[in-house]
């Protein structure tokens, strides 16, 4: 049985899809931008993320958590919020409706 994973203050199934930039996926960068979209979509990006289709990856949340030793240090994000890492803390912002 797959137990849910605690991530950004919420519980998700381990196979939940997460968009991740290639630099974070390769371990070349820590996430500096984390997004919890209105529709529940999650993103973990470096500040220099290239999200062109050949650079962005979709992975299971369980894989992302295994890649990030600091996943439990990410801020709580409700749908419609994103966080940006600034020096040693995270600033949480509201996604403005387009």
N, C-alpha and C positions, 0 to 999 in steps of 0.2 A: 504494500500500500504506500502510495506517495503522500508524504505529509507536506503541508503547505510550508512555504519559506517566508520568514519575516524579512521584509525589505522596505526601506523608507517609511517605517511605521505601520505597514499594512501586511497582511498575509496573502500570499499568492500561490497558485499551483507551481510546482517546480518547472513545468514545461511552458510557463507563460513566456511569450515572445518579447524580447528586448532588443531594441536597436542599439548597436554599439559601433563606435568608429574603429577603424583598423588599428590605430595606434594603441588604444586601450586593449583591444583584443590581443595584440602582439606583446603586451606588457611593456611597451615603450613609453607609455604615459599613464598617469592616474586620471580617473575621471575628474573633470573640473566643472562640468555642467551635467546636471541630472534633471530629467524632465519627467513629470507625471501628467500627461496630456488629459484633457477633459474626457476623452473616450477611453482612458485607462492605459493607453500605450505608454511604455517606459523607454527612456533613452539615457544612455551614459556616454558622454562625449568628452574628448579633450578640448582644450580651448582652440586648438588648430585643426579641428575635425574637418575632414573632407567627406561629405556625405553623398558623393556621387555613387551611383549604383555599384561600381567596381571597388569602392573603398569601404562602404558601410556593410555591416553584417547584421543578421538577425540570429540571435542565439537564445537558448532556453535560459530562463532566470537562474536555474541551478548551475549552469555553466558560468554565467557571469559572476555569481557569488563565489565560485571556486577560483575564478581569475583575480578577484579583488580581495586581498587580505584585509582591506579597510572597509568592506561593505557595511559592517555594523556601525561605522562612524558617520554614515550618511545621514542627513537630516530627515525629519518626518516631512513628507510631501503629500498633500491631498491632491486629488484630480484638479487640474487647472493651475498647478504650481510648478515652478522650477527653482533650482538652487545653483548658485555659482560659487566656486571656491575662491576665497580671497585670503591670501596669506595662510593663516592657520584656522580659519573658520569658514562656515558656509552662510551665504546670504540667501534667504528664501524670498522669491518674488511671485507675483500673480501673473499668469499668462493672460494677456489682454485679448479679448474676443476680437477676431478680425472681421 
